[in-house]
Amino acid sequence: MKSAAEKKATPKISTKIWRPVLERLEQKMAASCLRRDAYLNKVLEVELDHLDTEIGTANSVAAHAFITKKLDQLPDRKLVSLTLRPELVERLNNICERKRIVRDAFFNRLFLLLAASPKTVNRLLHFDDDWRTALLREYRNETFFTNTFDPIEADINPFWAIRDWIETISGKSSPHDEGIYSLLLDSNHFKGVDLTGLNCYIPDQMILDHPAELESRNQLDDLLAF
């Protein structure tokens, strides 16, 4: 059993997760005989560096408020307590403060990507259905072989294949000059669901009636006025 000092050193943080995503992730955790929070600690060891890198520009105050509003409009979110290592909580809070990232938006996006089926991942990231096969043809990432031949000591790096594929197709004709956390989610991915509140970054031009959006709209009107 953990001592009182150990329990005190492992803080709990709260986040509200979209219930369908949370339930699906917990089903996958149970089927894989994994403990959710222990797994998330390993995932965050990898993902926090990517979050910091992929969100290169801080959200404006208006963008932070806009994402928060959109996230609050997402129906049926459940309050969840996560037990995370103190250094990970400190690192996450530092990134969110510097980049004005809505922390619950990050957790909801992370949970969604972990819980999503391959077909859903394709729709979220605008990938072709055969990208996994194409990636294997060009294969070079040693994580695959390490995890295959030594599964007990597997590296916990859940999105390595996605990032390898983005790197593979970068420079080609694709929407992927962005990363997993900077790619815009909105109401166009799934019918009847607006995922705008799951964005870690939104430019001011995407905020309806923001001065930057109005200026961009006026420039488009001028361009089309012929």
Secondary structure, 3 states (H helix, E strand, C coil): CCCHHHHHHCCEEEEEEEHHHHHHHHHHHHHCCCCHHHHHHHHHHHHHHHHHHHCCCCCCHHHHHHHHHHHHCCCCEEEEEEECCHHHHHHHHHHHHHHCCCHHHHHHHHHHHHHCCHHHHHHHHCCCCCHHHHHHHCCCCHHHHHHHHCHHHCCCCCCHHHHHHHHHHCCCCCCCCCCCCCCCCCCCCECCECCHHHCCCCCHHHCCCCHHHHHHHHHHHHHHCC
